[in-house]
Amino acid sequence: MTIALLTDIHSNREALEACLAHAQDRGATRYLFLGDYVGYGADPVWVVDTIMDYAARGAVALRGNHDEATGSARDVHMNEDAQRCVDWTRTQLSAEQLDFLARLPLSAQEGNALFVHANGWDPQGYEYIHGPMEAARNLQVVRARITFCGHMHEPMLYHMGLTQRVEMFSPVPGTPIPLSAARRWLAIPGSVGQPRDGNPAACYATYDEFNNLLTFWRIPYDHATAAHKVRAAGLPERYADQLVLGA
Amino acid sequence: MSTIPAAPVSGPGDGAAPAPATSLHNVSLVPGQVIDGFRLLERLHRGGMAVLWKVTRADLAEPAIMKIPLLGDDPASIVGFEVEQMILPLLRGPHVPRFIAAGGFDAQPYIVMEMLQGESLRARLDGGPLAPEELVRIGMRAAEALHDVHQQQVIHHDVKPSNIMFRADGTAVLIDFGLARHDRLPDLLAEQFRLPMGTGPYISPEQVLHNRTDPRSDLYALGVILYYLATGARPFGAPTSVRGLRRRLYEQAAPPRTRVHDFPPWLQEVILHCLEVDPERRYATAAQLAFDLAHPQGVALTARAASQLPSAWERLRRLTRRMLTRPEVRTMAQQLNRAPIVMAAVDLTQESEALADALRAAVRHVLNAAPQARLACVSVLRTNRLVLETPLDAVGNHRHVLRLVQLQHWARPLALPPGRATFHVLEAPDPAQAILDYASANRVDHVVVGSRGASSLRRYLGSVSTQVVAEAACTVTVVKVPREERASSRSDGTSL
């Protein structure tokens, strides 16, 4: 079974559509959304509707910090511009959509994998996995062999073998990576709707459970239109620029 | 096995960490036992890191090899096994053992692969120095195998005689990918271990410095093998300490001719070219090494061909240059792409002058984009199928020599340094087939060939370029000249 892993969509309809179409072409039969469906972008209604639709059909959708801030109006320490997006998004979504976001679970465990938005040691603290130090913390605490998380917008793969040393690897898009059963893995697919590594193409990943193969993807999409909508909605200019530059 | 064992870097962390399943100190296996459907027939070998069993399974026509790691306290052997389990299934073709199955770490870990008959190259070491012709044959076969694996994005990193085997038709097969690195996958051995990963006599200078990203490391190891087979001695002995390994960073290998006095200078040039300390000064690709071994007359002799060690001054100069240059970081694909073998199929008949000029311009573009490319300039002398021809033309000139001179004249404006271009006149009844055969035998990456368009000759002979495009296994650029110019040329030549 091929699982599509999508995270940090941030109200970007064009990017999500492109990734979902690609995943379907690749034979994905199961969808896991790792959180942050809203914030930054101009299409929260379409994006949340789509996630609700997938969830109703059996997909797993987890809660990210932007979803929490938007759905429950809880303060999760955002900068001023990000908070502006949260406030605007709350005016766009229906009560049902806000309730959906507020009630999402923080993590899910299936087989030998843990799925979580930010990290496996304290999902609700939303601390970032910036590098091998934080990755080691995750890999030492989590019992599952593979952790999939979002929150960081750059695709990255960490692994730890017998020596307990954590190595990091920048995945090559489109290359299936065999996840050796003799080590622990922490995979960050990268952001669908707000890529920040200098490449505007959307990020997501597929995991072939049977063959134990993880593939990271970069999907080009109409980022000019997505950026235009951000400006038209009166959201902070820099979130439009980021879509064009990918940074 | 003489692989330098990597020292365990540290003990397991704080004890709270759940370690992967590794409590698999091998239970004793006996003939007749069945593992995942494979019946163990006979134990063939027990090395330092693994045991090899001959096995069979109902659906297999021939017995296969099952490699079972010895999972002791040495993490290096476990990681090495993980690496081979990751990389071997991805490799294809005749130069690697065919992967059949693998078993995970949750039960009995193993890899099952094709069983190769015969002995490894190691058996040839006992017979003393080999004749140069034999050495060249082995070198070409091994270089072919390395190039194939490199094109599949994998660096072997443990090329040594015991890891090279041969099929019945002579094809070299590389075995044991436990130290390998795939350019697009996580390197499980990167910086995990304190000691350099490799085998003492064959390890490249950059591997000693913990750089595992350069495919030319394998060319260094092959150079050591050829040196050993040529002289009966290894250029830097068989060091077992890091200090001993580091000698090769500063010292030059004694030229083979100081050990075997009548050793061919061109072959010494080739071997020492492989043994350059700085990978940038080695052959750019294994294909280029194979090309030189196949074309001794095209090897440009440098100071490396001399029979003495370079002077102290020269050595100091090289060392300084090495220390001052920062190596460029490239992916394997980039490294291979900047060093293709380009073939120019040149038609030198009079009516094709404009086309020959256009062809040269196209070749110049290709070479500009690939700074380490090798150019093979080829012209075909068309021979009749049935009539035995005299090699002399009407006025007594040797046609073959004449064509070779014309070919060199054609390439002169490209101003290529010695060693970058070679010249070949092929005599064949079918020019297109001759070009295709040459391209295939020499692992040509890019053929540049002219098309004479709608000439009467083309109608008579068929289009050479069309056949080359249709049948070549590599990229082909077809060069044309604008129609006006073509109209002015006559078309009654008989050769390409």
Interface residues (C-beta under 8 A of the other chain):
Chain A: L139 Q140 R143 R145 L157 H159 G161 L162 T163 Q164 R165 E167 F169 V172 T175 I177 P178 S180 A181 A182 R183 R184
Chain B: P8 V9 S10 P12 G13 D14 A16 A17 P18 A19 P20 A21 T22 P75 I78 V79 E82 Q85 M86 P89 G104 F105 D106 P109 R184 L185 P186 D187 L188 A190 E191 Q192 F193
